[in-house]
Amino acid sequence: MFVLVNLKAYPCDPVEIADAARDVSDDYGVDIAVAPQTAHLSRVADTGVETWGQHVSPVEHGSHTGSTLAEAVTDAGATGTMINHSECRQKLADIDAGLDAAERVGLDTTVCANNPEQVGAVAALSPDAVAVEPPELIGTGTPVSKADPDIVTDAVAAAEAVDEDVSVYCGAGISTGEDLVAARNLGAEGVLLASGVAKADDPKAALENLVEPL
Ligand SMILES: O=C[C@H](O)COP(=O)(O)O
């Protein structure tokens, strides 16, 4: 299972969480990546943890003030990026161009989607992975695997029907090891989570609790 920890814009210490994620990943043999604010990418990557961008813009070098250039994301040490997070929605054409930008520099890609129908649509763009996240469950602590497990199994089927090489992750409300095991049992190959770690009093303990049952 791949565990992608999105720090969003939470008031957490990205380096403390990156250090914890690196150590827990090493200790438990689970692939854990951290996606901090773009301005924190270098500091997070310097810890040695797998580092992801929260977004890349659908642009090349040029007059694109305020953009998140894929080349700058890799220069900062990231090896992957999310695109189309529910809190950073993109038009389909921009998701496609964002994937082109990520591919140009060799970033791994996860495209987020609200539901299984959207999973099928974005799987057609051949990202490395899609992450299904019902927006209404984000930040609630109620995992999609409990609230509506069919969303995960339907997302897996939708991606498989389009492109068997696209992995499916699930997210929203995931905070415990039990949630990770449930996601795996529903066919997900990874999880995307945020508040369960970024808002935890002890992020390292939260990460250990997540991966221990795997
Ligand atoms: O990027 C992470 C997802 O939006 C899930 O957030 P959450 O774990 O706080 O529900």
The ligand as a MOL file (V3000), in Angstrom:
LIG
                    3D

  0  0  0     0  0            999 V3000
M  V30 BEGIN CTAB
M  V30 COUNTS 10 9 0 0 0
M  V30 BEGIN ATOM
M  V30 1 O -5.7130 15.0020 0.3240 0
M  V30 2 C -6.2980 14.4340 1.2340 0
M  V30 3 C -7.7160 14.2840 1.2550 0
M  V30 4 O -8.4200 15.4270 0.8660 0
M  V30 5 C -8.2620 13.6570 2.4930 0
M  V30 6 O -8.2170 14.5620 3.5820 0
M  V30 7 P -8.5570 13.9790 5.0330 0
M  V30 8 O -7.6270 12.8330 5.2790 0
M  V30 9 O -8.3090 15.1360 5.9370 0
M  V30 10 O -9.9900 13.5370 5.0010 0
M  V30 END ATOM
M  V30 BEGIN BOND
M  V30 1 2 1 2
M  V30 2 1 2 3
M  V30 3 1 3 4
M  V30 4 1 3 5
M  V30 5 1 5 6
M  V30 6 1 6 7
M  V30 7 2 7 8
M  V30 8 1 7 9
M  V30 9 1 7 10
M  V30 END BOND
M  V30 END CTAB
M  END
